Amino acid sequence: MPTFNDPAADAREASEAVRGLAHATQRIENPEVLYPVIGELMATTRNLSQVLDQLARAHQQHTGRAMTDSGDREAGSQLTFEAAAALHEAAAHIGQADTVLDRASSRAGQIAWLPEDPRYRWVSVVFLQGSEAEPVMEIIDRQGPDAAIAYLAAFDYGEETVSAAMENGYVYATAPQTPADRLVKDGDYALTYSPDLNYVGLSRRIDAPEPERETPTAEAAPASRGAGRHRGAGRPDGSSWFLPDAIAEVAESRGLSL
């Protein structure tokens, strides 16, 4: 979480967040997340430009305390002005990047993505959150998402899992994902997870069922296996199927919900 008063700590967190984004964007399976991601990057570049200008002013503000390692104060003062000038220049370049990103956003916002193959549907296999999700998060960090998919596939009981998903309404046209989620696919499995909100879920692609089987019941009984591992039937407001009520509130407060 940002401190809003410790520049060094917030800079480390920002660096870590960008590193995570670089990892998450290596494979983007759902193109519908592209537009909101670009929007968040636009906000990031604007804030970064402001940060760079503020760092430049801070160098100038503390010029009187500057010196080199050898104790040369005149040279130290000169270095502060040179560093400030470079930071202002960097801020100007970031401003140019923001203009180009704005153009990309305006184009991306006009794209209507075709849905995935209508011959298939996605059913939920398992959803874990909090302490239950921590071992899986550790697997993702140490061995990668593919290893986590292999681990969670043990919760897949074949036709029993499909039947439970049909009964409880965990059937989707696409692998579920929101801007708060990271999505990785491997064969017929899709792993959706959020390190920030500490939850992880696995879904499996199946052949599209008959329409009458696809309609969930109004009051579905819990599945015989994995009870308590899902949030319940899909919400009419379209919020993330992975986010339990309490986590959905956190996501909304952080601006991560759809």
N, C-alpha and C positions, 0 to 999 in steps of 0.2 A: 504494500500500500504506500502511496506517496506521503511524504512527511509535510510537504509545503514549507518547510523551514530549514531543511538540511540539504544543500545543493549537491554535496558529494554522494549522499545516500540516494537521492532521487535520480542522479545521473547514472548510478550503478543500476538502479531498477529499470530506468529507461533503456539502458544498453541491453539488459537481460530480456526485456520485453521485445525489443527489435530482433534480438537473436532468436527468440521463440517464434516470432512472425516469419523470419527467414526460413526456419525449419518447417513451419506449418504450410508455407506456400510452395514448398517443393513439389507437392502433389495436391492439386485442387480438383476434387472430383465433382463438386457441385458448382457450376458457373454462376449460380444465383448469388453467391457470396461475394463475387468480384466487385460489384458496384458499391456495397457498403464498406468493403475493405478500402477501396480507393478513397471514399469519403473520410474514413478515419485517418488515412495517410495525409490527406489535405490538412486536416486539423493538426496533425503532428508536425508537418512542415511549417505551418504558421507559428506554432509554439516554439519550434526549434529556431526559427529566424529571430524571434523575440529573445530567446535565451542567449543566442550568440551576441546580439547587440548589448544585452545586459552584462555579459562577460567582458565585452570590450570596455564598457563604461567602468566596470569594477577595476580593470587594469589601470585605467587613467586615474581613478579615485585614489588608488593606493601607490601612486608613483613615488611619493616621498619615502616609502619604506623599501623600495627596490634597490638591489645591488647584485653583483655577480658573485659567484662562489669565492672569488679572490678578494671580494670586498670593494669592488669598483662601483661606487654609487652612480656616477655619471653614466657608465655603460648600462647599469641596471635600469636607470630611468629611460634610456633610449630603447631598451628592449621592451619595456612596458608599452611605449607608443607604437612600436612595430607590431607587437602582438595584438594590440587593440585595432590597428589598421587592418590586419589580416582577418580578425574576427568580424569586423564590419563588412569586409569583402565577402567572407563566407556567408554572412546573413543575406547579402544581396543575391548571391547565387542561389541560396535556398528560396528566396522570393521568386526567382525566375522558375525554379522547379515547381513552385506552387501554381504558377500560371499555367504551366504545361499540364500539371495534374488536373487542374480545373477543366481543361479541354478534354482530357481523357475521361473525367467523370461525366461530363455532359454527353459524350458519345456512349459511354457504357450504360448510362441511365436510360437510353432509348432502345436498348436491346431487350427483346423478349426471347428467353431461352426456351427451346422446345423441351417438353418433358422427357424423362427417360423412357425406355422401351415399354409400351403399355402391356406387353406380354408378361411383365414381371411385377411383383410387389415385394415389399420389404416387411419382414416380421421381426419384432423385438425378441431377442434371445435372453438377455440379462441386462440389468441396470444396477450399478453399485455407486454408492456415494459415501462421503465422509471416511470413517475409518475402514470401511469395507473396500473402498476404492484405492486406498493408499498402497497396498501391495501391487496393484496393477499399474498405478502411476510409477512406482519404482521400476517395474519391468520396462515400461515405456522409456524412462530416463536411461536405464542401463543397457537394454537390449534392443529397444526400438518398438514401434507400434506393431510390426508383424509378429513379434514374440508375444505381445499382449493379446493379439487376436487368437493365436494358437492356445494361449492359456484360457481365455474366456470361451473358446469353442467347446470346452468340456461341459459347459452349462447347456449345450444344445442337445436335446433329447429327440431330435428328429421330428417325426410326425406329432408327437406329444407336444413339443414346443410350438409347432404350427397351430395345432388345435387350440392350445391355451391362448395364443395371440389372437386367433379369430374370435374366441369367446370374449376376450377382454378388450378388444378394439385396438390392439397394437399392430395394425396393418397400415402400411403407408405406400404411396405411389413412388416415393424416392427415399433413399437413405436419409434419415432425419438429420438435419444440421441447421444451426442458427449462427449468426456472426460470433456468438460466444464460444462456439464449438470448433474443434479440429476434427477433420474427417479423413480416415485412411481406409481404402478398400483393398481387399486381398481375395481374389476369386469371388465367391458368393457372399463373403462376409464384409461388413462395414463397421469400423470402430469409430465411435464418436466420443470425444472426451474434452474436458475443460480443466486444465491445471489450476486456473484461478478459482473456479467454483467447486473443484474437487469432486467430480463425478465422471463416470465412464460407462459406456453402454455398447453392446454388440447387437447388431441386427443381421439378418440373413435374407438373401434374395431367393424368392421362390417363384414358380410359375403362377401367373394370375389366377386366383380361384374363381369359381362361379360367382356371379353377382350376389346370389342369395347368401352365400357363405361369407361374403365380404362385409356385410352389414353387421355392426356390433350390436349386442343387446343393450337395452337401456340400463339395466342393473345387472352387471356381470359379476359372477362369483370369482373369487381369487383363484389363480392357477394352482394346480396341485403341487408344482415344483416352483421354487424361486419366489414363494409368496412374500410380499412386502418389498420386492426388489424393483417394482415399477410404480409409477405415479398413479395409475388408473387409466380409464378410458380417455381418449384424446379430447382436449379442450376445444370448445367451439370458437374461442378467441384466437386459435391458431398458435398459441405459445408453444415453446419447445417441449416436445414429448419427453425429453430427458430431464427437464428441470422440475424437481419437486416444489411444492408451494413455497417453502421457506427459501430455497435457492433461487426460485424465480423472482422473489422480491429483491434478493441481493443483486441478481443480474440486472433488474430494472433500475435499481438505484445507481448502478455503475454504468448505465447506458448501454448494456449489452443485449437487451431483449429486442425482439423485432418490433 
